[in-house]
Amino acid sequence: MSNLNNNIQLYEDQPIRAAWDSKKEEWCFSIVDVVGILTEQPNQRGASNYWAKLKQRLKEEGADQLLTDCQQLKLKSPKDGKRYLTDTASTEGLLRIIQSIPSPKAEPFKLWLARVGTERIEETIDPEQAIDRALQTYQKKGYSDEWIHQRLLSIRVRNALTDEWQKSGVQRGREYAILTDEITKAWSGMNTRQYKHLKNLKKENLRDNMSDMELILNMLAESTSTEISKQQKPSSFEENMDIARSGGEAAGEARKAVEARIGEPVITSQDAAQLNSVLINMVEGVADMNKDSSTAESDTDED
């Protein structure tokens, strides 16, 4: 339990108990709290009874794996503040449970899941739609066009690297993560988890919270690893580890050279919100300067 950090999430101003699992890097939510809100139960007992009946119905529907994946974690009770074992589910599990709740409040979630499912099918047929949606998402989050260009390029660089890994028999999931850690550590001095901790990130994507320079160096590390892999044609995971380390070290040398020239660290603890805030302040500052300049010119003309 030491790796779990309890927290409170809000939905329509109503509290939902949650715990962050730092090992799995995912949130676990109190199912009773969610069920109680969506079915508008008058109290905790009513929510618990509803969840007990829903569990039975899910079992009858054959959702045994879903119920197996639900964890019992000690969460603080809203009544007496003591911790009791409570059924929790990950985001994926929770969305599946919501699909089985016949309630008007659950309907928006079901419609959203249907829309997302349709989009994913469309993206399989026409991958360009995935790029367009990613572009729109980044724009809505306030990223600059220049940063978005770098980010989309980084995705292409990453895909080229994973294609090489796939050719040499590297397994998706754990082995991909290990190689990514090796590259990240070699160029930045930190593994992925340490890097995310520096930026105070949890489930957020690390690359989405990198500055332009961080993205460029990460791309250099991955692109170099790809080129080395093409030349050496590794046939084992250990050989891929050596290549990942070598590609990362090349970008690490570039980072140190840049830092020596500019006199400050390239790696920043700022996340996307802070980086975007800096950008917005810069844009507003330029706008104010232009405004002041126009006013001065206007005053001069009047004289």
Secondary structure by P-SEA (a helix, b strand, c coil): cccccccccccccbbbbbbbccccccccccaaaaaaaaaccccaaaaaaaaaaaaaaaaaacaaaaaaabbbbbccccccccccbbbbbcaaaaaaaaaacccccaaaaaaaaaaaaaaaaaaaacaaaaaaaaaaaaaaacccaaaaaaaaaaaaaaaaaaaaaaaacccccaaaaaaaaaaaaaaccccaaaaaaaaccccccccccccaaaaaaaaaaaaaaaaaaaaaccccaaaaaaaaaaaaaaaaaaaaaaaaaacccccccccaaaaaaaaaaaaaaaaaaaaaaaaaaaaaaac
